[in-house]
């Protein structure tokens, strides 16, 4: 089998006792022993000779061997050959036909040699085997040797001490170790490149006889130490026909291509999963920072160990980025698989950072192409980091591979996705760059949408706040506190407003309204209605009449559905006239009583048309408080409105008599959760002497 070295293979082999068990090979050959005296007569006849020739010992002993076992036509030649062996003492070996007792002719293999006893008498020993059996064994052995030597499967035979006895060429080729490097050496000295302990496993197979079949091993063999190879290995014990343990054999099939194909398929599935996860998790809001954080989080740790999203400051302001000189970035998000020096080296979210023109991230946004550095050098780290201290932190974190891809949306470069690997030993490759490009392209559209929405929202918020009134400096007999809270970034600015309008006769008109819809259009409609409400108040119209005119005016406004509450407080009579247009009822707090919702005619929203408005007058004396609000304060998707109104009443009862500004803050703190879905207008008025 392949290359062997019997002298080396036998070294160190122990003998269990003075008598070793038979190998069984002679049994396969059925070797017969026959001893003749000098006259050619049979003096010894073995049982195997009886099987081979057909004569019993009683029939053969004392008979002339040639006359007994050789055909007449061959007898003279055999006698002559016998005489030569006896005279010269030279051994002879060959094959010729013999006569069986049943008269048939059989071809046998002979080994003849001369024997001497202590008296000087000469004898001839003949060892005889059926030639067909010999040829069969030779053929089987030759076939086995040929199969082993030409097999694409690597094969090795070990002795009971787990020393190499033989290896075939395929095993030499698969592992990159020659037979000379293995033969005679224990397996533990040869298979040092494996992560596991093969000797212990082989020892168990040798001791128990339980084979190990198709065990997968992934390693970097001596023939290719820089790349992983996959082998399917089987171990099995070798025994002879009598059950004696001869050693152990193992086979190795190179399944590297299959392993790599499976790994590539798994990687492809992982990439598709990552893209699907990014599609579902990036861009869930229209908030710029949230979208950037979602992108950074989704690529860690599957694609990178550290990820940062940096947007050009010019892109946020709608300016054109300069084509030369440093690039000014605003860091939006940083994500890492674990706390590392690379995170400290990154620009903190929200801050501005200037990167020189030779930096890789600047190159990325200027060329609009990915920048891939599979294996970073100290010089590369200097070009990745913004300054030398950050480069030192990257080196300390073990950053060994870098990838940056531009954030492109609608033909404009917004910034870059910056990726680093520290724990993942594999370098970034072209497939990683393609995946990062795809993720960045999808996220860039979301970032651009968030950027556009942020600009629109800021414009609407600016318009909204500019349309809200300034707090009046003096209102006779009345103390007022007001708040306006816009919706969060997932919703647009709405059309809520409040107003406190001084009137003739020391009276004050209090107005809170809510235009349905959102954005600049809702804010503009709110501005029209608020201005109209102030004009009608200046005309000293009663609340119901003022709402009637606002309702008529709303018919000519595109966004017509608006709820409103209109109150007129008269400090001289201690009354407050209130009229609702589809609005939530106000809360009244009197000295010594719990806060309560006023039971008033609800009316129809402005813009419905044709529905009369009905006002109600209540007493409103010093110390009494009236709270007007929009539905954004008490309506949520997660809680019933009744429960929210109860919370509002409890909060007002607990804060009755406190500073009104503090009361406003307390109400918003309790009822206005972060990320409110609707804007809120709140007005609290307290009658004073």
N, C-alpha and C positions, 0 to 999 in steps of 0.2 A: 504494500500500500504506500504509494508515494515514496518519500525518502525515509529510510530507516537506518539505524546504527545499532546493531545488536550488542556491541561491546558497551556502548554508552547506555543503552536502554537497560542492560542487565545490572549496571552498577548500582549498588545500594539496595538491591532486592533481597529481602530477608527470606529465609527458609523456615517454615513453621516447625519442622521436625526432621528426624533422620530419614523418614520415608514420606515422599510426596505422593499425592494421589495421581493416578494415570491421566494422561491427556485425552485418551479416547480416540486418537488418530489411528493407532494400530488396529483398533476394533473396526474402524471404518474400512481399513484395507483388508481385514481378515487375513493377516499374514500367517502362513503355515510354516512350521519348522520340521525339517527332515534331516536326520544324521545317517550317513553311510559309512561303512568301514572301507578299508583299502580295496576290498574285492567288489565294492559297489553294492553290497547288501545293506538292507535297511536295518539299523540297530535302534533308532529312535523315531517315533511317529506321533506327532502332536494331534490333538483333537481337531485343530483347524485343517490339518492335512487330510483328516478323514472327511471333513466337509468339502474340501477342494477336489480330492481325487475320488472320493466315494468308497475307499477301502477302509475297513476298520483296522485298528492296530494289530489285532490278531491275524488279519489277512495279510498285512504288509510286512510285519517284522520277520526278518530272516530271508525275505524275498529279494531277488536281484531287482534293483530299482528300475533299471532300463527296461527289463522285460515286463515289469509290472505296469509302468506308467507311460512308456513311449511307444509310438507306433513303429512298426517294423521298418518302414522306409527311413525313419530318422534315428534308428537305434545305433548304427555304426558311428554316426557323427557325434551322438551324445556320449558314447563310450570313449571315443577319442578325446573329446573335450574334457571328460572326467579324468582321464589319465594325465592330461597336461596340467590340470589344476593340482592333482595329487603330487605330480613330480616337481613342478616349479614352485608351488605355494602361492601362485598369483591368483588373486580374486578374479572372478568373472561374473559379469552381469549381462543379462540379455533376456529376450523373450522368444519362446518357441511353443509349438502346440504339444499338448499332452493328451494322453488317452484316459478318459474317465472310465470308471468301472462299468457304467452303462453302455460303453462303446462309443460315446460321443467324443468329439475333439474340442479341447478348450485351449485358448491362448493364455499363457501365464507369464508373469515376470519372475525371473530367477536372480538371486544373489547367492553365489557359491563362494565358499572360502574353506581353506584347509585348517583342521584342528589337530593339535598334538596333546596326548595325555601324558601323565607322569612316567609312563613306561616307554614312551617314545613311539607309541603306535599312532598312526595317521588316520584321521577321519575327515570326512567332507560334510560341512554344514550347508544346507540349502534353505534359504528363506524364499518362500514362494507366495505370490499374491495373484489374484485374478487380474489379468491385464485390463479387462473392461472396467473393473472397479478403480484401478489405478488411473486409467485415462479419464474416468468420470471425475475423480477428485482433482486431477490436474486441470481438467477443463473448467471445473467449478472455481478452482483457485485462480486460474488465469482470468476467467470472466470477472470474478470479484475484484481482482486487482485492476483490470481494465475499467470496470465501472467506477471504482473508487478514484482512480487517477484521472479519468475524464469527466467525472461528475461536476456539475456546476455548484453542487452543494459542498460546503466546506466540511471536512471530516477530520476528527482527531481520535486517536486511541491512547488511553492512559493505562498504566499498570496499576496494581492495587495501592501503590504508594502515591498515586496521582502524579506520576512522572510521564512525560510524553514518550510514547513508543513510536508513533507514526503520525504524520499529517499528510494530507493530500494537497496537490497544487492549488485547488480552489480555495482552501483555507489560507494558504500563503498569500494568495491574491486578495482575498477579502480583508484580511487583517493587516497586510503589509509586513508580516513577520515571516521570515524564511524558516524552513524546517531546521536548519542548523541552529537557529536561535532558540528552538524549542526542545529538540530531542534530548532526553535525559534530565531535563529540568522540571521541577515541580510547577504545577499550574499557577500557584500563587506568585511565583517569580515572573511569570510570563504575562498574565492578564492584569497587570498593574494599572492599565488605563481604564478599567471598569470602576464605576462608583460603588458597586456592591461587592460582597465578598464571595467570589465564585467557588472558592475552595470549600467553604462550609456547605454550600448547596450540593456540590459534587460528592462530598463525603457522605451526606445523607442518602443520596441516590445509591452510592456504593454499599452503604450499610443496610439499607432497607430494601433495595431492589425496586423501589417505586420510581418509575420513569417520570421525567418532566418533559412535557411536549409543548412545543410552540410557545416558548416564553419569549416575550419581546424585550429586547435590550436596546437602549439608545445610548450611543457613546461616540467619542472622537478617537478612532483607531490610529495607530502609529502611521499608517499610510496616508491619512488625511486628518491631521490633528486640529485643523481650523474649522472643520465642518462636522456636523452631527450625522451619524449613520445609524440606521436601524437594522437590527438582525432578529431573525426568528430562530431561537436556539432550542434544541432538544437534547436531553441527557438520558442515557440508559446504560444499565449494567451489562457486561459481557460475561456469559457463562458457557462452559463447554457442555457436551451432551450428558455428562455425568453430574452437572450442577455445580462444578467447581468454578469459583469466581476468578475470571481471568483479568478483570480490570473494568474499565469504563470507557465508553465512547460518547462523543457529542458531535452533533451536526449543527452547522451554521448556514442559514439561508439569508442572503442579503436582500432585505425588503426596503431599502432606503428610498427607492423611487415611490413605492406605495406609501411609505411613511410621509414623504414630502408632499405627495399629492393629497393625502388626507389632511396634512397640516395646512396646505394651501386652501383646501375646501373649508376647513374649520375657520381659517383666517377670513376667507370670503364671507362665511356666514356671520362671523363676528363683526365684520365691517358693515354688512347689511343691517345687522341688529343695531349697530351704533348709529347708522344713518336714520333708521326708523325711530330710534330713541330720541335723536336730535330733532327730528321732524315733529315729534310729539311734545318735547320739553323746551325747545328754544322758541321764543316768541310768544309765550303764553300771555304776556302783557304788552302794553305799549309804552312801558317804562324803559328808558335807554339803559340804565345801570342794571336793571333786572335781566334784560335780554342778554347783555354782555356777560353777566354772571352765569346765566344758564348755558351759554356757549362754552365758557371756560370749564364749568363743572362737567359737562357731558363728555369732554375729551379726556378727562382724568378719571381713572388711570389707564383706560383701555388704549389710548393713543399716546399719551404723554404723562410724565410724572409731574410736570409743572406747566401750567398754561396761563397765559396772560392775554387780555384783549385791550388793545390800545387804539384809540380813535384820534385821527388828526384834529387838532383844535380848530383848524380852518373849516373842516367839514361840519363841525357843530355850529359854526357861525354862518355857514353858507358862503364862505369865501373860497377863493381858488388857492390851492396849496402852492407854495413856491417850488420852482423846479431846481433850485440850487440852494446851497447853504444848509444850515441845520433844519431839521423837521421838528415841529412842536407837537407833541402827543399829549392827550389826556388819558391817563390810565383809568379804565372802567372796571376791570375785574382781574383778580388773580386767584387761581385754584391750584392746589397741590395735593398729592396723595398722602403726604405726611409733612410735618414741620421740617423744613430744611433751610440751609443757608441760601438756597436759590430763591426762596420766597422773600428773604430779607433783601436780596439783590434786586428784586422786582420793584417797580415804581408803585407806591401805595395808591389804591383806587381813589379817584377824585383829584389827584394832583397832576400838575403839568410837568412835563419832562422834555428837555431839548436834546435831540440826538444829532450828532454831527453827520455830515454827508457821507463819511466813510463807514458808518455803522450799518450792520446788515439789515436792521429793520427799516432804516431809511432807504436802503437800496431796494428793499421789497416793495415799498409803496411807490417809489419813483419809477421802477421798471414794471410794476404791476405783475410781477412774476414771483413764484415761490423761491425762497433761498434755502437750500439744503446743504447742511454740513454733516455728513455721516459720522465723521470722527473729528472732534474738535481738538485744536491745539491751543496752547496758551495765547498765541497770536489771534486765533479765532475768538476766544473768550473776550479779548480786548475789544473786538469789533461787535460782539454781541451786547456787552454791558455798556451802560451810559458813561461810566467812569471807572478808574482803576480799582477803587474800593469794591465796587460791584463785581468786577472781573475776578477779584480775589475770592469773594464769596461764592461765585459760581464754581471756581476751581475747588474750593473747600467742600462744596456740596457734591462734587463728582459729576458735574455736567459733562457728558461725553458725546452727546449728539444734539443737533439743533435743527429746527425747521421753523420757518416763518412763511405764512401765506397771506396775500392781501385780501382785504375785505372789499369786494367790488359789488356795487349795486347800481343798476341802471346807468352803466357806463362811467360811474364815478368811484374813485378809490376813497374809502372812508377811513381805513386804518389797516391794522394787521393783527392776525392771530399768531402769537408767539409761543412755540412749543419747545420743551427741553426734556431730555431723559437723563435720569440719575440712577434709579434703581433698576429699571428695565435694561438688561445688558445689550439688547439688540439695537443696532444703529437705525436711525431713520433711513428709509429707502424711497424709491420712486413711488411704490404703491402707497406708502404712508403720505407722501406729498399729494398724491391724487385724492386720497380720502380726505385729507385736511382741506384741500381746495374745494371739494364738494361740500363739506360741512361749513366752511367759511362762506361759500357762495349763498347757501341757504340762509345762514345766520345774517349775512350782510343785508339781505332784503328786509329781514325783521328789524335790524338795527336802523336801516334807512327809514322804515315805516315809523319806528319809535322816534327817530330824529325829527321827521316831518311832523308827527303828532305833537312832539314836545314844543316845536316852534309854534304850531297852531294853537296849542293849549296855552302857551305863554302869552300869545297875542290875545286870545279870548279872555284870559285871566286879567291881563292888563286893561282890556276894554271893560270887563266886568267891574273891576275895582275903580276905574275912572268914572264909571257911571253911578257908583254908590255915593250917597251923600256924605259930606263931612258932618261930624257930630255937632249939633247945634250948641252954641255957647250958653244959651239961657232959654229955658222953657218954664214959664210961670207955673208954680205948683207941681212941678213934675221933675223927677230924676230918671234918666234913661241910660241904659247900657246896651250896646249892640255888638253883634259878631256876624262875620260872614266867613264860612269855611268852604273852600272849593272841594270838588270830588278828587279822588286820588288819580294816579296816572293811568289807570285802566279805563277811566271814563272821562268824558270831556267836561269842560266848564258848563254849568247850567245857567238858568235865568232867574235865580232867586235874588230877591232884594228886600231891603228894609228902608224905612224913611220915618223921620219925625219932623213934622212941618209946623212951625209956629203960625197961628192964625190970629185974626183980630179978636179982641175981647179976652186976651190971655188964654185962649183955647189952643189945643195942640191936636193935630191929626197924626195918628200912628198908623203906618201902613206896612204890611208884609205881604209879598207876592211870590208866586212861583210859576214861571213860564215853562210849559212842557217842552222837552227837547234839550239839546245841548249844543255847545260850540258857539262860534261867533254869532251865528244867526239868532240863537236864543238870547245871547247877551244884548244884541242890538234891539230885539223885540222888547226885552226888559227895559232898556233905556227909553224906548218910546212910551211904554206904559207908565214908567215911573215919572217921566216928564209930564205926561198927561194928568196923572194923579195929582201932582203938585199944582198944576194949573187949575184943576177942578177944586182943589182945596182952597186956593187963593180966591175962588169965586164964592167961598163960604157955602158950598153945596153940602147937603146932608149926606151921611154915608151911603144910604140906599140910592140916592140920586147920583152921587159920584160914581158908584159902581155901575149904574145904568148907563152912564155916558161912556165909561171905560169898556163896557160890554159892546156898545155900539161901535166904538172906535176899533175894537178888536176884530170886527168883521172885515176891516180893510187891511189887516196885518196878516202876513203869510202864516205865521205860527199863532193861532188864535186861542188855543186852549190854555187858560191861565187861571190858577186859583189865587184868591186874594182875601185879605181881611182888612177892613177899613174901620178905624175907630176915631172918635172925636171926644177929647176929654175937656170938660168945662170945670175949672177949679172953683169958680164962684158958686156953682150949684152942686158940686161934689158928685157929678155924674159922668158916665162914659157911655156914649152911644156906639154900638158895635153892629157891623153888618158883614156877613160872610158871603163869598162867591165860591162855593164848592171847597172851601178851605177847612182845615182841621180847627176845632174850637180852641179858643185861648184858655189859659189857666189863670184862675183868680186865687189870690192868697189874701186873706183878711187876718187882722191881728187876733191871735188866740184860736184860729181855726186851721185845719189842714188844707193843703192845696186841693183845688177841685177844678174839674173841667166844666166850663159853662155850657149849659144846655140851651143852644141857640138855633134858630133856623139856619140850615146849612146853605141853601141857595144853590144855584148852578154856576159852574165855572164861567169865566168871561170867554166870550166867543161862541157860546152855545146859542144865545139870542132868544128873545121872546119870553124869557122867564123873569118874573118880577123879583126884586130883592126886598127882603124884610129885615128891618133893623130892630134892635132891642136895646133898652137903656138900663144900665145898672148903676147903683150907687158906688162911688169910688172916692173914698175919703182918705185923709192922710194916714200913711202907714200901709194902705192896701197896695198890692202889687199885681200887675197884669203881665202875662208872658205870652208873646206872639212868636210863632215858629213855623218853619216849613216842614214838609213831610220827610225830608232827608234826615231829620233828627231822630225820628221814631220808627221809620219804616226800614226793615232789613229783610233779607231773604231767609234768615235762619231763625227769627223769633216772631211770635205773634205780635201784632201791633198793640193789642190790649196789654200785654205784659210790658211792652216798651213804654206805653203811656203811664202805667202804674209806676215804673221806675222813675219816670220824669216827675210825677207827683210826689213820690217819696223824697226825691232829691231836693225838690223845691221846698217841701215842708221842713226838711232838715236844715236848709240854708236860709229860711225866712228871717228877714231882719238883718242879714249879713250885707256886706258891701256888694253892690250889684255887679261890679266888674269881676269880683271873685266868684259870685254866683254863676255868671256866664261861663267862666273857665271851668268851674266844677261840673256844670251840666255837660259841657262838651267833653270833659275828661271821662265821665261815666258813660254817656250815651254815644259819643262819637268815637267808634273804634278805628284803629289805623286801617287805611285802605277803604274808607267810606265810599260807597258806590254812587252817592248823590251829594250835591252841594247842600249847604244848610245856611239859612238866615235865621237869626235869633234876636229878639228885642224884648227887654224887660223894662217895664216902666213902674215907678213907685210914686204914689202921691205923697206930697209933702206939704206942710203948712205954708 
